Amino acid sequence: MLHELLANPIDNAIRCTPPGGRIEVEARRDGAAVRFAVTDDGPGIAESERERVVERFVRGSKADSQGSGLGLAIAREIAALHGGALTLAASPHPSGLRVSVALPAANAPAARG
């Protein structure tokens, strides 16, 4: 499942970024979390659509003809099953999208409550 979680945003970036475009993949440990992000300079997803495109069968208005609208929804569900979260934001480039996933690190201390 983690492979699917990580592969989906990379696949989306590859399909949506024009030839010669930029795709950045990063992973890092951040305290009690592991963070993974994919950033591209494709057409992006409008801020007003970002909450909906993580629902099943919903695609952004700039989406090409490929895809079913399931990938981000599945990735979000996998992140949640592992105690994490998937978020969408604007790319720091003039266009594009940044998909971020935060997961608890395997050896993170249990939360006290």
Biopython code that builds the backbone (N, CA, C, O; Angstrom):
import numpy as np
from Bio.PDB.StructureBuilder import StructureBuilder

atoms = [
    (1, "MET", "N", (0.817, -1.198, 0.000)),
    (1, "MET", "CA", (0.000, 0.000, 0.000)),
    (1, "MET", "C", (0.861, 1.263, 0.000)),
    (1, "MET", "O", (0.516, 2.257, -0.639)),
    (2, "LEU", "N", (1.979, 1.217, 0.718)),
    (2, "LEU", "CA", (2.840, 2.400, 0.735)),
    (2, "LEU", "C", (3.424, 2.675, -0.639)),
    (2, "LEU", "O", (3.612, 3.830, -1.019)),
    (3, "HIS", "N", (3.716, 1.605, -1.392)),
    (3, "HIS", "CA", (4.195, 1.795, -2.763)),
    (3, "HIS", "C", (3.150, 2.553, -3.574)),
    (3, "HIS", "O", (3.493, 3.492, -4.291)),
    (4, "GLU", "N", (1.898, 2.169, -3.475)),
    (4, "GLU", "CA", (0.815, 2.847, -4.199)),
    (4, "GLU", "C", (0.704, 4.300, -3.755)),
    (4, "GLU", "O", (0.511, 5.193, -4.580)),
    (5, "LEU", "N", (0.824, 4.534, -2.461)),
    (5, "LEU", "CA", (0.747, 5.891, -1.917)),
    (5, "LEU", "C", (1.823, 6.788, -2.515)),
    (5, "LEU", "O", (1.553, 7.940, -2.856)),
    (6, "LEU", "N", (3.024, 6.275, -2.643)),
    (6, "LEU", "CA", (4.130, 7.081, -3.156)),
    (6, "LEU", "C", (4.155, 7.135, -4.677)),
    (6, "LEU", "O", (4.535, 8.153, -5.255)),
    (7, "ALA", "N", (3.755, 6.050, -5.329)),
    (7, "ALA", "CA", (3.804, 6.004, -6.792)),
    (7, "ALA", "C", (2.737, 6.880, -7.439)),
    (7, "ALA", "O", (2.972, 7.434, -8.512)),
    (8, "ASN", "N", (1.581, 7.017, -6.816)),
    (8, "ASN", "CA", (0.502, 7.767, -7.442)),
    (8, "ASN", "C", (0.850, 9.226, -7.720)),
    (8, "ASN", "O", (0.673, 9.670, -8.854)),
    (9, "PRO", "N", (1.337, 9.995, -6.744)),
    (9, "PRO", "CA", (1.671, 11.391, -7.060)),
    (9, "PRO", "C", (2.807, 11.526, -8.078)),
    (9, "PRO", "O", (2.836, 12.479, -8.857)),
    (10, "ILE", "N", (3.743, 10.567, -8.069)),
    (10, "ILE", "CA", (4.823, 10.608, -9.053)),
    (10, "ILE", "C", (4.258, 10.356, -10.448)),
    (10, "ILE", "O", (4.594, 11.068, -11.395)),
    (11, "ASP", "N", (3.406, 9.352, -10.574)),
    (11, "ASP", "CA", (2.777, 9.055, -11.863)),
    (11, "ASP", "C", (1.951, 10.243, -12.354)),
    (11, "ASP", "O", (2.017, 10.601, -13.530)),
    (12, "ASN", "N", (1.179, 10.851, -11.465)),
    (12, "ASN", "CA", (0.389, 12.027, -11.856)),
    (12, "ASN", "C", (1.291, 13.146, -12.365)),
    (12, "ASN", "O", (0.996, 13.780, -13.378)),
    (13, "ALA", "N", (2.391, 13.382, -11.655)),
    (13, "ALA", "CA", (3.306, 14.454, -12.068)),
    (13, "ALA", "C", (3.903, 14.160, -13.439)),
    (13, "ALA", "O", (4.026, 15.059, -14.271)),
    (14, "ILE", "N", (4.271, 12.909, -13.675)),
    (14, "ILE", "CA", (4.846, 12.539, -14.977)),
    (14, "ILE", "C", (3.822, 12.764, -16.090)),
    (14, "ILE", "O", (4.160, 13.301, -17.145)),
    (15, "ARG", "N", (2.577, 12.357, -15.860)),
    (15, "ARG", "CA", (1.549, 12.501, -16.891)),
    (15, "ARG", "C", (1.144, 13.961, -17.122)),
    (15, "ARG", "O", (0.768, 14.325, -18.237)),
    (16, "CYS", "N", (1.214, 14.791, -16.091)),
    (16, "CYS", "CA", (0.700, 16.163, -16.200)),
    (16, "CYS", "C", (1.758, 17.203, -16.536)),
    (16, "CYS", "O", (1.421, 18.314, -16.943)),
    (17, "THR", "N", (3.024, 16.862, -16.373)),
    (17, "THR", "CA", (4.082, 17.833, -16.635)),
    (17, "THR", "C", (4.459, 17.798, -18.112)),
    (17, "THR", "O", (4.697, 16.723, -18.662)),
    (18, "PRO", "N", (4.516, 18.953, -18.755)),
    (18, "PRO", "CA", (4.856, 18.972, -20.183)),
    (18, "PRO", "C", (6.311, 18.564, -20.413)),
    (18, "PRO", "O", (7.135, 18.647, -19.502)),
    (19, "PRO", "N", (6.623, 18.125, -21.634)),
    (19, "PRO", "CA", (8.014, 17.785, -21.954)),
    (19, "PRO", "C", (8.945, 18.941, -21.589)),
    (19, "PRO", "O", (8.654, 20.102, -21.878)),
    (20, "GLY", "N", (10.055, 18.610, -20.956)),
    (20, "GLY", "CA", (11.013, 19.623, -20.535)),
    (20, "GLY", "C", (10.652, 20.256, -19.205)),
    (20, "GLY", "O", (11.377, 21.118, -18.709)),
    (21, "GLY", "N", (9.530, 19.834, -18.620)),
    (21, "GLY", "CA", (9.093, 20.394, -17.341)),
    (21, "GLY", "C", (9.901, 19.844, -16.176)),
    (21, "GLY", "O", (10.824, 19.050, -16.359)),
    (22, "ARG", "N", (9.541, 20.276, -14.990)),
    (22, "ARG", "CA", (10.287, 19.935, -13.790)),
    (22, "ARG", "C", (9.411, 19.117, -12.847)),
    (22, "ARG", "O", (8.258, 19.468, -12.595)),
    (23, "ILE", "N", (9.968, 18.024, -12.329)),
    (23, "ILE", "CA", (9.337, 17.218, -11.288)),
    (23, "ILE", "C", (10.370, 17.022, -10.190)),
    (23, "ILE", "O", (11.487, 16.576, -10.453)),
    (24, "GLU", "N", (10.002, 17.349, -8.979)),
    (24, "GLU", "CA", (10.910, 17.181, -7.843)),
    (24, "GLU", "C", (10.265, 16.211, -6.852)),
    (24, "GLU", "O", (9.089, 16.340, -6.514)),
    (25, "VAL", "N", (11.051, 15.245, -6.396)),
    (25, "VAL", "CA", (10.592, 14.278, -5.404)),
    (25, "VAL", "C", (11.519, 14.399, -4.209)),
    (25, "VAL", "O", (12.741, 14.377, -4.352)),
    (26, "GLU", "N", (10.932, 14.526, -3.041)),
    (26, "GLU", "CA", (11.766, 14.638, -1.845)),
    (26, "GLU", "C", (11.171, 13.809, -0.711)),
    (26, "GLU", "O", (9.956, 13.628, -0.621)),
    (27, "ALA", "N", (12.041, 13.318, 0.137)),
    (27, "ALA", "CA", (11.637, 12.581, 1.329)),
    (27, "ALA", "C", (12.571, 12.998, 2.457)),
    (27, "ALA", "O", (13.773, 13.175, 2.254)),
    (28, "ARG", "N", (11.998, 13.153, 3.650)),
    (28, "ARG", "CA", (12.838, 13.537, 4.779)),
    (28, "ARG", "C", (12.179, 13.160, 6.092)),
    (28, "ARG", "O", (10.960, 13.007, 6.174)),
    (29, "ARG", "N", (12.978, 13.018, 7.083)),
    (29, "ARG", "CA", (12.497, 12.784, 8.442)),
    (29, "ARG", "C", (12.315, 14.146, 9.074)),
    (29, "ARG", "O", (13.191, 15.004, 8.967)),
    (30, "ASP", "N", (11.194, 14.354, 9.728)),
    (30, "ASP", "CA", (10.885, 15.628, 10.363)),
    (30, "ASP", "C", (10.325, 15.330, 11.750)),
    (30, "ASP", "O", (9.111, 15.230, 11.926)),
    (31, "GLY", "N", (11.207, 15.190, 12.725)),
    (31, "GLY", "CA", (10.774, 14.853, 14.079)),
    (31, "GLY", "C", (10.140, 13.470, 14.109)),
    (31, "GLY", "O", (10.785, 12.480, 13.763)),
    (32, "ALA", "N", (8.887, 13.402, 14.518)),
    (32, "ALA", "CA", (8.178, 12.128, 14.633)),
    (32, "ALA", "C", (7.465, 11.745, 13.341)),
    (32, "ALA", "O", (6.650, 10.823, 13.338)),
    (33, "ALA", "N", (7.760, 12.439, 12.247)),
    (33, "ALA", "CA", (7.097, 12.159, 10.967)),
    (33, "ALA", "C", (8.110, 11.945, 9.858)),
    (33, "ALA", "O", (9.247, 12.412, 9.922)),
    (34, "VAL", "N", (7.665, 11.228, 8.847)),
    (34, "VAL", "CA", (8.390, 11.106, 7.593)),
    (34, "VAL", "C", (7.560, 11.877, 6.579)),
    (34, "VAL", "O", (6.356, 11.654, 6.453)),
    (35, "ARG", "N", (8.201, 12.773, 5.865)),
    (35, "ARG", "CA", (7.487, 13.598, 4.890)),
    (35, "ARG", "C", (7.983, 13.276, 3.486)),
    (35, "ARG", "O", (9.178, 13.111, 3.243)),
    (36, "PHE", "N", (7.028, 13.195, 2.583)),
    (36, "PHE", "CA", (7.293, 12.880, 1.187)),
    (36, "PHE", "C", (6.540, 13.911, 0.362)),
    (36, "PHE", "O", (5.375, 14.192, 0.645)),
    (37, "ALA", "N", (7.175, 14.476, -0.643)),
    (37, "ALA", "CA", (6.498, 15.473, -1.480)),
    (37, "ALA", "C", (6.909, 15.299, -2.932)),
    (37, "ALA", "O", (8.050, 14.959, -3.244)),
    (38, "VAL", "N", (5.943, 15.542, -3.810)),
    (38, "VAL", "CA", (6.172, 15.564, -5.247)),
    (38, "VAL", "C", (5.700, 16.930, -5.737)),
    (38, "VAL", "O", (4.551, 17.314, -5.516)),
    (39, "THR", "N", (6.577, 17.645, -6.389)),
    (39, "THR", "CA", (6.269, 18.981, -6.899)),
    (39, "THR", "C", (6.514, 18.988, -8.396)),
    (39, "THR", "O", (7.530, 18.479, -8.870)),
    (40, "ASP", "N", (5.573, 19.572, -9.146)),
    (40, "ASP", "CA", (5.748, 19.656, -10.596)),
    (40, "ASP", "C", (5.436, 21.066, -11.072)),
    (40, "ASP", "O", (4.975, 21.914, -10.308)),
    (41, "ASP", "N", (5.699, 21.294, -12.349)),
    (41, "ASP", "CA", (5.337, 22.593, -12.937)),
    (41, "ASP", "C", (4.357, 22.401, -14.094)),
    (41, "ASP", "O", (4.418, 23.097, -15.107)),
    (42, "GLY", "N", (3.452, 21.437, -13.912)),
    (42, "GLY", "CA", (2.375, 21.203, -14.875)),
    (42, "GLY", "C", (1.269, 22.233, -14.695)),
    (42, "GLY", "O", (1.516, 23.315, -14.162)),
    (43, "PRO", "N", (0.058, 21.917, -15.128)),
    (43, "PRO", "CA", (-1.037, 22.880, -15.052)),
    (43, "PRO", "C", (-1.556, 23.101, -13.636)),
    (43, "PRO", "O", (-2.211, 24.111, -13.379)),
    (44, "GLY", "N", (-1.284, 22.191, -12.719)),
    (44, "GLY", "CA", (-1.734, 22.349, -11.340)),
    (44, "GLY", "C", (-3.221, 22.079, -11.175)),
    (44, "GLY", "O", (-3.914, 21.700, -12.119)),
    (45, "ILE", "N", (-3.687, 22.281, -9.967)),
    (45, "ILE", "CA", (-5.100, 22.143, -9.623)),
    (45, "ILE", "C", (-5.490, 23.408, -8.890)),
    (45, "ILE", "O", (-4.841, 23.800, -7.921)),
    (46, "ALA", "N", (-6.548, 24.042, -9.353)),
    (46, "ALA", "CA", (-7.005, 25.291, -8.736)),
    (46, "ALA", "C", (-7.266, 25.078, -7.244)),
    (46, "ALA", "O", (-7.748, 24.020, -6.839)),
    (47, "GLU", "N", (-6.951, 26.073, -6.443)),
    (47, "GLU", "CA", (-7.152, 25.979, -4.998)),
    (47, "GLU", "C", (-8.597, 25.614, -4.660)),
    (47, "GLU", "O", (-8.848, 24.857, -3.722)),
    (48, "SER", "N", (-9.532, 26.150, -5.418)),
    (48, "SER", "CA", (-10.949, 25.881, -5.165)),
    (48, "SER", "C", (-11.336, 24.425, -5.433)),
    (48, "SER", "O", (-12.394, 23.982, -4.985)),
    (49, "GLU", "N", (-10.504, 23.676, -6.150)),
    (49, "GLU", "CA", (-10.796, 22.280, -6.483)),
    (49, "GLU", "C", (-10.023, 21.278, -5.629)),
    (49, "GLU", "O", (-10.327, 20.085, -5.670)),
    (50, "ARG", "N", (-9.052, 21.719, -4.872)),
    (50, "ARG", "CA", (-8.133, 20.798, -4.191)),
    (50, "ARG", "C", (-8.813, 19.896, -3.175)),
    (50, "ARG", "O", (-8.436, 18.731, -3.053)),
    (51, "GLU", "N", (-9.788, 20.385, -2.452)),
    (51, "GLU", "CA", (-10.466, 19.529, -1.468)),
    (51, "GLU", "C", (-11.286, 18.448, -2.151)),
    (51, "GLU", "O", (-11.411, 17.343, -1.623)),
    (52, "ARG", "N", (-11.843, 18.745, -3.309)),
    (52, "ARG", "CA", (-12.702, 17.777, -3.996)),
    (52, "ARG", "C", (-11.926, 16.735, -4.793)),
    (52, "ARG", "O", (-12.389, 15.601, -4.915)),
    (53, "VAL", "N", (-10.760, 17.080, -5.341)),
    (53, "VAL", "CA", (-10.051, 16.118, -6.189)),
    (53, "VAL", "C", (-9.462, 14.949, -5.410)),
    (53, "VAL", "O", (-8.967, 14.000, -6.019)),
    (54, "VAL", "N", (-9.503, 14.992, -4.095)),
    (54, "VAL", "CA", (-9.065, 13.845, -3.304)),
    (54, "VAL", "C", (-10.252, 12.933, -2.978)),
    (54, "VAL", "O", (-10.118, 11.998, -2.189)),
    (55, "GLU", "N", (-11.404, 13.202, -3.579)),
    (55, "GLU", "CA", (-12.572, 12.330, -3.462)),
    (55, "GLU", "C", (-12.598, 11.414, -4.684)),
    (55, "GLU", "O", (-12.088, 11.774, -5.745)),
    (56, "ARG", "N", (-13.187, 10.244, -4.534)),
    (56, "ARG", "CA", (-13.235, 9.261, -5.620)),
    (56, "ARG", "C", (-13.977, 9.811, -6.840)),
    (56, "ARG", "O", (-15.025, 10.446, -6.716)),
    (57, "PHE", "N", (-13.415, 9.554, -8.005)),
    (57, "PHE", "CA", (-13.974, 9.889, -9.319)),
    (57, "PHE", "C", (-14.078, 11.391, -9.596)),
    (57, "PHE", "O", (-14.788, 11.797, -10.516)),
    (58, "VAL", "N", (-13.390, 12.210, -8.822)),
    (58, "VAL", "CA", (-13.392, 13.660, -9.060)),
    (58, "VAL", "C", (-12.042, 14.029, -9.663)),
    (58, "VAL", "O", (-10.990, 13.651, -9.148)),
    (59, "ARG", "N", (-12.091, 14.770, -10.758)),
    (59, "ARG", "CA", (-10.870, 15.213, -11.438)),
    (59, "ARG", "C", (-10.891, 16.726, -11.545)),
    (59, "ARG", "O", (-11.958, 17.337, -11.600)),
    (60, "GLY", "N", (-9.741, 17.314, -11.573)),
    (60, "GLY", "CA", (-9.640, 18.760, -11.712)),
    (60, "GLY", "C", (-10.055, 19.210, -13.105)),
    (60, "GLY", "O", (-10.024, 18.425, -14.052)),
    (61, "SER", "N", (-10.438, 20.451, -13.224)),
    (61, "SER", "CA", (-10.909, 20.973, -14.509)),
    (61, "SER", "C", (-9.808, 21.013, -15.566)),
    (61, "SER", "O", (-10.110, 21.061, -16.758)),
    (62, "LYS", "N", (-8.550, 20.994, -15.162)),
    (62, "LYS", "CA", (-7.433, 21.016, -16.113)),
    (62, "LYS", "C", (-6.924, 19.613, -16.445)),
    (62, "LYS", "O", (-5.933, 19.467, -17.160)),
    (63, "ALA", "N", (-7.597, 18.578, -15.927)),
    (63, "ALA", "CA", (-7.144, 17.194, -16.135)),
    (63, "ALA", "C", (-7.239, 16.813, -17.601)),
    (63, "ALA", "O", (-8.152, 17.226, -18.316)),
    (64, "ASP", "N", (-6.262, 16.006, -18.032)),
    (64, "ASP", "CA", (-6.301, 15.505, -19.409)),
    (64, "ASP", "C", (-7.311, 14.367, -19.486)),
    (64, "ASP", "O", (-8.010, 14.092, -18.511)),
    (65, "SER", "N", (-7.393, 13.713, -20.620)),
    (65, "SER", "CA", (-8.388, 12.662, -20.822)),
    (65, "SER", "C", (-8.028, 11.360, -20.123)),
    (65, "SER", "O", (-8.879, 10.478, -20.003)),
    (66, "GLN", "N", (-6.787, 11.214, -19.659)),
    (66, "GLN", "CA", (-6.384, 9.992, -18.975)),
    (66, "GLN", "C", (-6.781, 10.060, -17.509)),
    (66, "GLN", "O", (-6.906, 11.147, -16.946)),
    (67, "GLY", "N", (-6.976, 8.922, -16.902)),
    (67, "GLY", "CA", (-7.239, 8.872, -15.475)),
    (67, "GLY", "C", (-8.714, 8.757, -15.160)),
    (67, "GLY", "O", (-9.583, 9.157, -15.935)),
    (68, "SER", "N", (-8.959, 8.195, -13.990)),
    (68, "SER", "CA", (-10.337, 7.953, -13.564)),
    (68, "SER", "C", (-10.761, 8.813, -12.391)),
    (68, "SER", "O", (-11.927, 8.791, -11.998)),
    (69, "GLY", "N", (-9.832, 9.570, -11.824)),
    (69, "GLY", "CA", (-10.174, 10.349, -10.645)),
    (69, "GLY", "C", (-10.115, 9.529, -9.369)),
    (69, "GLY", "O", (-10.743, 9.887, -8.372)),
    (70, "LEU", "N", (-9.373, 8.440, -9.389)),
    (70, "LEU", "CA", (-9.262, 7.597, -8.198)),
    (70, "LEU", "C", (-7.918, 7.729, -7.484)),
    (70, "LEU", "O", (-7.845, 7.524, -6.273)),
    (71, "GLY", "N", (-6.872, 8.064, -8.202)),
    (71, "GLY", "CA", (-5.520, 8.010, -7.652)),
    (71, "GLY", "C", (-5.305, 8.804, -6.389)),
    (71, "GLY", "O", (-4.819, 8.252, -5.402)),
    (72, "LEU", "N", (-5.646, 10.080, -6.378)),
    (72, "LEU", "CA", (-5.424, 10.895, -5.184)),
    (72, "LEU", "C", (-6.327, 10.465, -4.041)),
    (72, "LEU", "O", (-5.935, 10.539, -2.876)),
    (73, "ALA", "N", (-7.541, 10.013, -4.367)),
    (73, "ALA", "CA", (-8.445, 9.530, -3.318)),
    (73, "ALA", "C", (-7.861, 8.287, -2.649)),
    (73, "ALA", "O", (-7.877, 8.170, -1.423)),
    (74, "ILE", "N", (-7.353, 7.369, -3.450)),
    (74, "ILE", "CA", (-6.742, 6.156, -2.900)),
    (74, "ILE", "C", (-5.505, 6.511, -2.088)),
    (74, "ILE", "O", (-5.313, 5.982, -0.993)),
    (75, "ALA", "N", (-4.665, 7.396, -2.608)),
    (75, "ALA", "CA", (-3.461, 7.808, -1.880)),
    (75, "ALA", "C", (-3.832, 8.449, -0.543)),
    (75, "ALA", "O", (-3.185, 8.183, 0.470)),
    (76, "ARG", "N", (-4.851, 9.278, -0.535)),
    (76, "ARG", "CA", (-5.286, 9.914, 0.720)),
    (76, "ARG", "C", (-5.758, 8.858, 1.720)),
    (76, "ARG", "O", (-5.441, 8.940, 2.907)),
    (77, "GLU", "N", (-6.512, 7.873, 1.245)),
    (77, "GLU", "CA", (-7.007, 6.817, 2.124)),
    (77, "GLU", "C", (-5.868, 5.969, 2.685)),
    (77, "GLU", "O", (-5.895, 5.596, 3.858)),
    (78, "ILE", "N", (-4.870, 5.663, 1.860)),
    (78, "ILE", "CA", (-3.722, 4.890, 2.326)),
    (78, "ILE", "C", (-2.960, 5.683, 3.388)),
    (78, "ILE", "O", (-2.563, 5.128, 4.413)),
    (79, "ALA", "N", (-2.757, 6.973, 3.144)),
    (79, "ALA", "CA", (-2.068, 7.809, 4.137)),
    (79, "ALA", "C", (-2.830, 7.777, 5.463)),
    (79, "ALA", "O", (-2.225, 7.624, 6.524)),
    (80, "ALA", "N", (-4.142, 7.920, 5.404)),
    (80, "ALA", "CA", (-4.954, 7.909, 6.622)),
    (80, "ALA", "C", (-4.871, 6.563, 7.338)),
    (80, "ALA", "O", (-4.801, 6.521, 8.566)),
    (81, "LEU", "N", (-4.879, 5.461, 6.583)),
    (81, "LEU", "CA", (-4.773, 4.131, 7.188)),
    (81, "LEU", "C", (-3.459, 3.947, 7.949)),
    (81, "LEU", "O", (-3.378, 3.149, 8.883)),
    (82, "HIS", "N", (-2.446, 4.686, 7.545)),
    (82, "HIS", "CA", (-1.144, 4.606, 8.203)),
    (82, "HIS", "C", (-0.956, 5.740, 9.217)),
    (82, "HIS", "O", (0.164, 5.989, 9.662)),
    (83, "GLY", "N", (-2.029, 6.417, 9.582)),
    (83, "GLY", "CA", (-1.957, 7.479, 10.573)),
    (83, "GLY", "C", (-1.410, 8.787, 10.044)),
    (83, "GLY", "O", (-0.982, 9.641, 10.822)),
    (84, "GLY", "N", (-1.416, 8.956, 8.737)),
    (84, "GLY", "CA", (-0.849, 10.153, 8.126)),
    (84, "GLY", "C", (-1.873, 10.991, 7.400)),
    (84, "GLY", "O", (-3.079, 10.816, 7.572)),
    (85, "ALA", "N", (-1.378, 11.900, 6.591)),
    (85, "ALA", "CA", (-2.251, 12.808, 5.848)),
    (85, "ALA", "C", (-1.620, 13.159, 4.512)),
    (85, "ALA", "O", (-0.397, 13.222, 4.385)),
    (86, "LEU", "N", (-2.465, 13.385, 3.523)),
    (86, "LEU", "CA", (-2.047, 13.841, 2.198)),
    (86, "LEU", "C", (-2.615, 15.230, 2.008)),
    (86, "LEU", "O", (-3.795, 15.461, 2.275)),
    (87, "THR", "N", (-1.792, 16.159, 1.548)),
    (87, "THR", "CA", (-2.258, 17.519, 1.298)),
    (87, "THR", "C", (-1.812, 17.972, -0.090)),
    (87, "THR", "O", (-0.799, 17.513, -0.618)),
    (88, "LEU", "N", (-2.589, 18.879, -0.662)),
    (88, "LEU", "CA", (-2.287, 19.469, -1.966)),
    (88, "LEU", "C", (-2.063, 20.961, -1.778)),
    (88, "LEU", "O", (-2.767, 21.610, -1.005)),
    (89, "ALA", "N", (-1.091, 21.492, -2.480)),
    (89, "ALA", "CA", (-0.792, 22.922, -2.420)),
    (89, "ALA", "C", (-0.254, 23.365, -3.770)),
    (89, "ALA", "O", (0.098, 22.542, -4.616)),
    (90, "ALA", "N", (-0.195, 24.660, -3.956)),
    (90, "ALA", "CA", (0.400, 25.204, -5.173)),
    (90, "ALA", "C", (1.894, 24.907, -5.173)),
    (90, "ALA", "O", (2.539, 24.914, -4.125)),
    (91, "SER", "N", (2.429, 24.649, -6.345)),
    (91, "SER", "CA", (3.863, 24.479, -6.513)),
    (91, "SER", "C", (4.548, 25.824, -6.284)),
    (91, "SER", "O", (3.938, 26.863, -6.538)),
    (92, "PRO", "N", (5.784, 25.837, -5.817)),
    (92, "PRO", "CA", (6.496, 27.110, -5.714)),
    (92, "PRO", "C", (6.907, 27.662, -7.086)),
    (92, "PRO", "O", (7.372, 28.797, -7.187)),
    (93, "HIS", "N", (6.734, 26.858, -8.131)),
    (93, "HIS", "CA", (7.029, 27.294, -9.492)),
    (93, "HIS", "C", (5.848, 28.141, -9.993)),
    (93, "HIS", "O", (4.805, 28.167, -9.340)),
    (94, "PRO", "N", (5.983, 28.825, -11.120)),
    (94, "PRO", "CA", (4.870, 29.647, -11.617)),
    (94, "PRO", "C", (3.574, 28.866, -11.846)),
    (94, "PRO", "O", (2.489, 29.446, -11.787)),
    (95, "SER", "N", (3.673, 27.570, -12.104)),
    (95, "SER", "CA", (2.481, 26.733, -12.223)),
    (95, "SER", "C", (2.801, 25.395, -11.584)),
    (95, "SER", "O", (3.954, 25.118, -11.252)),
    (96, "GLY", "N", (1.794, 24.574, -11.414)),
    (96, "GLY", "CA", (2.045, 23.233, -10.921)),
    (96, "GLY", "C", (1.389, 22.944, -9.587)),
    (96, "GLY", "O", (0.630, 23.749, -9.047)),
    (97, "LEU", "N", (1.708, 21.768, -9.076)),
    (97, "LEU", "CA", (1.095, 21.249, -7.865)),
    (97, "LEU", "C", (2.169, 20.637, -6.976)),
    (97, "LEU", "O", (3.180, 20.129, -7.460)),
    (98, "ARG", "N", (1.936, 20.695, -5.681)),
    (98, "ARG", "CA", (2.780, 20.021, -4.696)),
    (98, "ARG", "C", (1.884, 19.087, -3.895)),
    (98, "ARG", "O", (0.963, 19.531, -3.210)),
    (99, "VAL", "N", (2.161, 17.793, -3.986)),
    (99, "VAL", "CA", (1.437, 16.779, -3.224)),
    (99, "VAL", "C", (2.358, 16.359, -2.090)),
    (99, "VAL", "O", (3.469, 15.886, -2.330)),
    (100, "SER", "N", (1.900, 16.531, -0.860)),
    (100, "SER", "CA", (2.703, 16.195, 0.314)),
    (100, "SER", "C", (2.020, 15.100, 1.120)),
    (100, "SER", "O", (0.797, 15.078, 1.259)),
    (101, "VAL", "N", (2.827, 14.202, 1.642)),
    (101, "VAL", "CA", (2.338, 13.134, 2.509)),
    (101, "VAL", "C", (3.175, 13.170, 3.778)),
    (101, "VAL", "O", (4.404, 13.214, 3.721)),
    (102, "ALA", "N", (2.505, 13.151, 4.913)),
    (102, "ALA", "CA", (3.183, 13.056, 6.210)),
    (102, "ALA", "C", (2.710, 11.777, 6.876)),
    (102, "ALA", "O", (1.509, 11.539, 7.004)),
    (103, "LEU", "N", (3.667, 10.951, 7.303)),
    (103, "LEU", "CA", (3.368, 9.688, 7.982)),
    (103, "LEU", "C", (4.155, 9.643, 9.289)),
    (103, "LEU", "O", (5.267, 10.166, 9.365)),
    (104, "PRO", "N", (3.578, 9.019, 10.318)),
    (104, "PRO", "CA", (4.360, 8.859, 11.544)),
    (104, "PRO", "C", (5.566, 7.963, 11.284)),
    (104, "PRO", "O", (5.449, 6.944, 10.604)),
    (105, "ALA", "N", (6.698, 8.331, 11.811)),
    (105, "ALA", "CA", (7.902, 7.512, 11.660)),
    (105, "ALA", "C", (7.710, 6.202, 12.423)),
    (105, "ALA", "O", (7.044, 6.175, 13.458)),
    (106, "ALA", "N", (8.288, 5.131, 11.916)),
    (106, "ALA", "CA", (8.109, 3.806, 12.508)),
    (106, "ALA", "C", (8.566, 3.738, 13.959)),
    (106, "ALA", "O", (7.959, 3.030, 14.763)),
    (107, "ASN", "N", (9.617, 4.456, 14.303)),
    (107, "ASN", "CA", (10.112, 4.396, 15.672)),
    (107, "ASN", "C", (9.726, 5.641, 16.475)),
    (107, "ASN", "O", (10.356, 5.956, 17.485)),
    (108, "ALA", "N", (8.691, 6.341, 16.020)),
    (108, "ALA", "CA", (8.231, 7.521, 16.762)),
    (108, "ALA", "C", (7.587, 7.060, 18.060)),
    (108, "ALA", "O", (6.895, 6.042, 18.075)),
    (109, "PRO", "N", (7.804, 7.792, 19.152)),
    (109, "PRO", "CA", (7.170, 7.399, 20.403)),
    (109, "PRO", "C", (5.649, 7.516, 20.297)),
    (109, "PRO", "O", (5.132, 8.402, 19.616)),
    (110, "ALA", "N", (4.955, 6.632, 20.961)),
    (110, "ALA", "CA", (3.493, 6.656, 20.943)),
    (110, "ALA", "C", (2.987, 7.950, 21.566)),
    (110, "ALA", "O", (3.564, 8.460, 22.527)),
    (111, "ALA", "N", (1.916, 8.465, 21.016)),
    (111, "ALA", "CA", (1.308, 9.691, 21.533)),
    (111, "ALA", "C", (0.713, 9.406, 22.909)),
    (111, "ALA", "O", (0.137, 8.343, 23.141)),
    (112, "ARG", "N", (0.856, 10.344, 23.792)),
    (112, "ARG", "CA", (0.267, 10.193, 25.124)),
    (112, "ARG", "C", (-0.970, 11.049, 25.215)),
    (112, "ARG", "O", (-1.020, 12.153, 24.673)),
    (113, "GLY", "N", (-1.932, 10.553, 25.877)),
    (113, "GLY", "CA", (-3.152, 11.351, 25.927)),
    (113, "GLY", "C", (-4.018, 11.089, 27.059)),
    (113, "GLY", "O", (-5.071, 11.713, 27.188)),
]
sb = StructureBuilder()
sb.init_structure("model")
sb.init_model(0)
sb.init_chain("A")
sb.init_seg("    ")
for serial, (resi, resn, name, xyz) in enumerate(atoms, 1):
    if name == "N":
        sb.init_residue(resn, " ", resi, " ")
    sb.init_atom(name, np.array(xyz, "f"), 0.0, 1.0, " ", f" {name:<3s}", serial, name[0])
structure = sb.get_structure()
